Amino acid sequence: MVTNAGLKDIPGKPLPETDIPALELVSVSYSYGKRQALDDVTFSIAPGTCAVLLGLNGAGKTTLFSLISHLYATRHGHIHVFGHDIDRRPGNALRHLGIVFQARTLDLDLSIYQNLSYHASLHGIGKRDADRRIHEFMQSIDMSDRLHEKTRSLSGGQIRRVEIIRALIHRPSLLLLDEATVGLDIKSRATILADIRKLVQEKNISVLWATHLIDEVAYADQIIVLNQGRLVANGPVGEVVKDAGAQTINEAFSRLTGVLALDTGRQL
Ligand code: ATP
């Protein structure tokens, strides 16, 4: 991986977008008081890659997302989004980011259209352009007929799919999803994962998908495993399995985290 992080911020030294990682973390550490949540984490994601961030509860996934999305300031290390330092150039970096947080954030008393158009206007997108994008996205997930319904009439899985669309309205090039499928049934999870895979392929979006559900790695080009705040594996699934001396990703995850992973029956 060529490391061009930061260079795009130097006037007169632009680099082709293709040479710049979608996301790059260099030696990132973070503590809540004395509790260290992240310890010297370094990895990068190439443009157009679907990366899964795998870790048990408390591994540091949400903390990492809070740093990437600039909710917290990076005190140790550097984070670059398409070459823009999130702390030095937050506006430039955040323009590239779409985020779906763990907690639900749609207003249930507004219609889906109202939720989406409100978000579009926050990003300075004009009504005509916003309407076109909203219709296009709702069509792509086969939910156009629900557009003017109250959001509370949707199922949990459908709400999640609308939240993903909302995160994409301003056309980000990197989508962060924090445990986006938690609490959903197998069918809804599969639909969301297929939506994401389609987006990566059709729109060349990079994705960082945080999960503790090991079967979700089947959709990933790259997996990043965090354990107690430390990066313990990073690479394509096959490579991570091989490097851990395992036969399956379940077995690899179990070895890397020191716990018994649930057997999903999937042989990877
Ligand atoms: P989960 O899958 O349960 O959401 P996670 O991988 O997202 O977990 P984090 O929420 O980032 O993990 O937590 C990492 C560590 O930091 C944990 O030990 C957690 O207790 C601690 N932590 C997280 N938020 C805070 C906070 N606001 N104050 C103190 N400690 C925190």
Boltz pocket constraint, residues with backbone or C-beta under 6 A from the ligand:
constraints:
  - pocket:
      binder: B
      contacts: [[A, 32], [A, 35], [A, 36], [A, 37], [A, 55], [A, 56], [A, 57], [A, 58], [A, 59], [A, 60], [A, 61], [A, 62], [A, 63], [A, 64], [A, 212]]
      max_distance: 6.0
